Amino acid sequence: RIIWEKRMDCLRYTIKNFNAILAIIVLPLCSHTTNAAGITYGCSNPSGYIESCTLQELFDGGYFEVERLLFSNWQFVSSSYTTPTAPNPSSMIIEIFDSASIDDWIGSIGDGPGFRFIDEDGINGAEYREFTYSFEVSALDSNQQLTSNSLLIGGFGGAADAEGFLEVNELVSDSLDNELGSKNIFADPPFIQPIPMKEFDIIEFLPQSLISIETQLSEIGDSTNDPSDSRYMSRYWQRYGYTVVPIPPAFLLFGTGLLALAGISRRKKAAKLLQGRSY
């Protein structure tokens, strides 16, 4: 009898606090809308008015978060060059944007939050420069998962008659290092219209809680070796589409059961009130 009474007390408490329990179930669904603005950690914000990091700061342990997506584990992979100086991660800047801000800048090309990569260094004449780095993107909410990754050329420059090739290649893998796909964008000078270029590329994949990206930026000079022929990939955009995973069926059944219990309790109370009034 004591055990039965304790069970009934627990049931009555559950019904009484149904709204709070329902909030606990629903809250994770709403959490992806929080923290829309980018937050950086271990970065000096070199852009000033936009949350940003240098690539070197990220290599040194910095990271950032935007729309509950975490960009971390930044690693320098390799570089090769014939320029007088090596590519400098301290002059490469990552500016963080939420989905709405990217839409304002470039329109609805791609999907999701991400960042803009800025590097004003370039090459002259027949010089060559290549830089490769890697990082991870993970969802901070258990019900939120990544579904796409896109690249877009945001700007390039150089002499009007310069020849050469500017290119970004990316390899995307899952948490088990299985390849999910690759992307390629490029601008093929001379910088005279029409410019042969592939300015946008996207891959879509089954929902993932974590993806790894390896990015290779290449700037290739021409054969004339004219030092006045400068060219550079000044910036490109990265976007990371995500989805909110539906509530698991077990939670739905749990919530439905609580609603049914609440309804039974209300009917019993109403019946008691009517019974009391009949006397």
Buried (B, 14 or more C-beta within 10 A) or exposed (E): EEEEEEEEEEEEEBBEEBEEBBEEBEEBBEBBEEBBBBEBBEBEBBBEEBBBBBBBBBBEEBBBBBBBBBBBBBEBEEBEBEBEEEBBBEBBBBBBBBBEBBBEEBEEBBBBBBBBBBBEBBBBBBBBBBBBBBBBBBBBBEBBBBBBBBBBBBBBBBBEBBBBBBBBBBBBBBEEEEEBBEBEBBBBBBBEEEEEBBBBBBBEBEEBBBBBBBBBBBBBBBEBEBEEBBBBBBBBBBBBBBBBBEBEEEBEEBBEEBEEBBEEBEEEEEEEEEEEEEE
